Amino acid sequence: MVLPVRARGKGVMDWTAFLLSTKLAAWTVVLLLPTSIFIARHLAWRRYRGRVFVEAAMALPLVLPPTVLGYYLLVGMGKASPIGQAYETLFGAPLVFTFEGVLLASLIFNLPFAVQPIQRSFEAISGEVRDAAACCGMSPARILWRIELPLAWPGIMTAFVLVFVHTIGEFGVVLMVGGSIPGETRTAAIEIYDRVQAFDNAAAGAMSALLLVISLIAIVIANVATSKADIGRE
Amino acid sequence: MFSRRRLISGIVSISAFGLLSASRVSVASAAPKTPLVAAAASLRFALPEISRAFAKEAGFAPRLSFGSSGNLARQIRQGAPFELFLSADDALVVELFRGGRTADAGAPYALGRLVVFAPEGSPVKIDARLEGVKAALESGAIRRFAIANPEHAPYGRAAREVLQRSNLWDALASKLVFGENISQAAQFAVSGSCECALISQSLALAPGLADRGAYAMLPQDWHDPLRHRMVQLAGAGDGAQAFYAFLTGPTAQEIFTRHGFASPGQG
């Protein structure tokens, strides 16, 4: 029987890391979902040359290895880059290896997870419905709020859950851009990696089980939400 | 059916929780701005103990981030907000000093030792001259052999020197697995997926490893000495300075010795 190592003299769960993951996921959702609604709407209804390339570029984070994305973000946000320098001039601290840097990375690697489900929902709304609403004298803003968003609802809900869970689960990009700084960039996924390296299987096991349960619940919520919305529409 | 109102209230409550956790995280970590320390993976067990001893005196504990020294030095060059760097390789500290990233040239704090480790149940008989490894390799008993990545982990580089010197490097080439840092190499070995590993004595003595295998010290002159050097980085605060001073003091040095480090003057 091997006793688990308590290197830091605390319980099995690192709640700081879990809270940090939640904070990152919450900020990502709050900033990304509204933006994605407009991007998705644009991609769903506008036709122009080069649109396929815009769509392809936005889907890249789905297929790129996290190391490739992490590398470009590290270089693109680093001290030598224009973005990194501009940020450092404005805020007096570098962007990489900070929570803000990880958040920016998180917005980018989550883009397809937010845009694609919403875009599919907007594509399913027929032009006649919108024309009819316009004929009734509704303003574009009112059409968006009263007609489009309720119809696009399943996609928005799916995007919400996917982005939240994907942020909590992301590992490679966060490690490369954020390092492993306690309370700043050491998210739950990275803490698990860290615990394994410290031969602390009890903590790694407990935290992995919690992440597994969170992910499972989220997928169930997304599935239930979309199926209910589909039934409501029929 | 889910309504927009529910979405909005959901987002609001989740972001409220996020912001709440934000304040809790920052309260937990920043109340007195605790110094942020980048530490070599060989210190993974010694340093938390030293940090607890320090916290008893100072009232605050530093935040520790472990990795291979080469990787941490890279992060520092790229702007990571560390205040103190505890390297397992003095050349990395000198390099940072020349690059203007540090307050001064730093100070030696320990000398590391490389050991050969075999987990329980391994067919490899271990000894200081690696004769058992040679025999096991010839009989085909070694399928995987773990070392740290020589490219950026000082103990990995030392391991490569040892294996080259004992003419095992080429023979082992197809068996080698590389840990991202020395504690990952040790983790490979203790998980039972490798028959043998070259790791630091500090990890071989660690709880979770010491009782799950055996080790033998390798001759110190088989590789360049693992001179551990620490340095305060540009912008280090008072907390970092206090911890830096504590590390060369008798309490810390006693803990280093107990964890298999030699004092920096020796060797």
Interface residues (C-beta under 8 A of the other chain):
Chain A: V2 L3 P4 V5 A7 R8 G9 T16 L19 L20 T22 K23 L24 A25 A26 W27 V29 V30 L33 L74 G78 K79 G84 E88 A93 P94 L95 V96 F97 T98 L149 P150 W153 I156 M157 F160 F164 G179 S180 I181 P182 G183 E184 R186 D194 V196 Q197 A198 F199 D200 A225 K228 A229 I231 G232
Chain B: M1 F2 S3 R4 L7 G10 I11 I14 S15 F17 G18 L19 S21 A22 R24 V25 S26 A28 S29 A30 L36 A41 R44 F45 P48 R52 R63 L64 S65 F66 G67 Q75 Q78 G79 A80 P81 N181 S183 Q184 A186 Q187 V190 A206 P207 G208 L209 D211 R212
